[in-house]
Amino acid sequence: MKTKITELFNIEHPVIQGGMHYVGFAEMAAAASNAGALGIITGLTQKTPEDLAREIARCKEMTDKPFGVNLTFLPAFTAPDYPGYVKVIIEGGVKIVETAGRSPEAYMPYFKEAGIKVIHKCTSVRHALKAEKIGCDAVSVDGFECGGHPGEDDIPNMILLPRAAEELSIPFVASGGIGNAQQLVAALALGAEGINMGTRFIATEEAPVHENVKQAIVQATELDTRLVMRGLKNTERVLTNSAVERLVEKEAALGDKLKFEDIQEEVVGVYPKIMQDGEMDAGAWSCGMVAGLISDIPSCKELVERIVNDAEDIIRNRLAHLPRSDLSPLK
């Protein structure tokens, strides 16, 4: 299946494995890329630029296919060494960068000079238009269904994607709540050139996370996520567990007096405990509503090929054969 996204990134299938904290290691990116998708290393999971340089080198040993690096620009009292991360991405020969969070505008000249293609993740049309204006090559339009940070507009993909198609000139992919062939077909119909999947890729054989995490996703339904930190204007969709329920109780009790310090126990430093050690109640971790559509743990190759093959089958054998109405003039 060829689209503007497969041509832009020189990949076989219009599928992107999005950046995910403590999931997007070299093993994950290489497996996705070897399956014909675009694998992504999560830059800030690596504690230093030097660590990221080593992770890029490891990924190159595992695949000769294109892969990218996610770099999320976050507000912080002590900002990560973004210039250092950008430097090792360029020196590592990476040609695709997925940016998220705040605008990557300050670093666009460096990416462009190095011939790097940039796809920016956006939760609104206005942010997507800004990404287009500053020179991003594509955008990932992230609907309200997504795991992680859905923004504050609460617009689901059935509205957000066709709005993006109305406004954007650069290609975009559908992100948030995506995990099967039907959704790929729908995304294409709504104007997207492909899909970005996060949660769905965690539940794969190669995902470098604890088996407890994969089983939690398989066992979850579409009703098992919660929105937290809304009062802090940092809304995040997470899979419910005892820590999340405790967090929600704190939010309800404190109301507009809630401070980040009140919930640190539930959100700070929890990802290694969950993703690596399998302590499923250690804290809040990002998970999309698409968990309700996930019932198995295939290899990345099996997953990507199933989605693309089934999507092509839907297009050729269902949509193409829908009965047409009689268009003859009324008599």
Buried (B, 14 or more C-beta within 10 A) or exposed (E): BEBBBBEBBEBBBBBBBBBBBBBBBBBBBBBBBBBBBBBBBBBBBBEEBEBBBBBBEBBBEBBEBBBBBBBBBEEEEEEBEBEBBBBBBBEBEBBBBBBBBEBBBEBBEBBEEBEBBBBBBBBBBEBBBBBBEBBBBBBBBBBBBBBBBBBEEEBBBEEBBBBBBEEBEBBBBBBBBBBBBEBBBBBBEBBBBBBBBBBBBBBBEBBBBBEEBBBBBEEBEEEBBBBBBEBBEBBBBBBBBEBBEBBBEBBEEEEEEBEEEBBEBBBEEBBEBBBEEBBBEBBBBBBBBBBBBBEEBBBBBBBBBBBBEBBBEBBEEEEEEEEEEEEEEEE
